[in-house]
C-alpha cells in the first residue's frame, strides 16, 4: 500500500479531514481527534494508528510484524503503533488497523463531534 492509497482510505471515512498541526506533518482527524498520523509526504511510507486500548494489546503487532511495526514515540504507551506501508504487513491488515483506529477514536468523541451515517 502506498502513502497516497492510505491517505485516500483515511479520508473516505465519515467525517475525516486532513490537518497539519505540525509543519510538514499530515494527520487525519475525525471531529477534533487524530486517528491516523501520516507524517511528511516526502518521508517514509508509514502510518501511526491506535492499535489497541493498551500497550499490551498493541504489542501483538510488534510480535507479528517485528520488521514493520513499532510503538509510536510519546503515545505508544496508549496503544499507538507506527506501521510501515511498503513492508510485510498485508494491505488488508493495514486497512483493518485503520478501521480499528478510526472506530476507537470515534467512540471517544463527544456525541456532538461524531459523524453521522454508516461507518
Steps between C-alpha positions, in 0.01 A plus 500: 500500500631843413477808720254656252278189515499510882427873499205448262370211712519719813322791334218274377391444862189695610598837645873455425710806418866572439694726736860618538537582870879488464668651195542238228330218693157381394244344731143390436237595756139425570340773705784656698703180542774336298445141386795473257847657496631507143814704560673693225393439138866455404583284803479126555182323390350433843194570707450544873181335623330413826551122495335415831367643825832429673867440428454128568234463229693717252816290557340220295592701188863518611513123550331421167691756291832567679655667194200718414334605827625696798351683795437864411723753675335684792155340460599134466407430860141582406486228233629695197733330250680617190448254212704491181283519189747360249620205708371160600161598644225399252284787369185340642653497849606863464143592405364301797746679733386836361135401545571404862682827570217703346233309695693535830537875453137553392383307809685749724366812326229707663169421329489845337829428318413151376431460129153388402431223256656157447861436602 
